[in-house]
Amino acid sequence: EWRDRTIEVQVEEEVARIVRAAASGDMSGRVETDGKQGFFLQLAQQLNGLLDANAGSLEQISALLSALSRGDLTVRMHGEFSGVFAQMRDDANATAEQLADIVGRIKVSSTAINSAAGEIASGNSDLSHRTEQQAANLEETAASMEELTSTVRQNAESARQANQLAIGATGVASQGGEVVSQVVTTMSGIEASSKKIADIISVIDGISFQTNILALNAAVEAARAGEQ
């Protein structure tokens, strides 16, 4: 029996074209429902409903991913979905929630790191200042040590000179002792000589006295002789 398959062929071609486009990512195609009846009308309506559901889900997923790529972690998928589309909605929203939580913790950690970095920078500045101060103190200490070393050297030289003077004074004292000893010996000799001179003078005085007496006696005798 001959049957007109024109409408059937048109529907087959239209469905094939729309399915190929959907498989390529183009969800905009729809099957025309005008002029269709029965099975072909139901087929068109069901295929269009499937494309609407897929397109709506994919549009929301695309919007969510686009927002995430811009750093907007507040976007979520909404709407009633079933089957795999409901699972995709829940997974996409859970992913966005986890990303928001991770980013939030990173922000908190960044704040803590910035604060710690500030404290470290402040500590480094303080350490640098203390290091500079210690370096200045060390320079002053080194200068003082050099001055002390110079003073010690001068004191050592003075001590050496004093030791030489002491040695010289000891020699002078020793020589002085010898001179004093010689003076004492000389004085003893002078004293002894003085005693001898005194004895001699005493003898001379005695002789002189006796001479005077003799002269007086001679004068008396001469006077007596003149009287006779």
Secondary structure, 3 states (H helix, E strand, C coil): CCCCCHHHHHHHHHHHHHHHHHHCCCCCCCCCCCCCCHHHHHHHHHHHHHHHHHHHHHHHHHHHHHHHHCCCCCCCCCCCCCCHHHHHHHHHHHHHHHHHHHHHHHHHHHHHHHHHHHHHHHHHHHHHHHHHHHHHHHHHHHHHHHHHHHHHHHHHHHHHHHHHHHHHHHHHHHHHHHHHHHHHHHHHHHHHHHHHHHHHHHHHHHHHHHHHHHHHHHHHHHHHHHHC
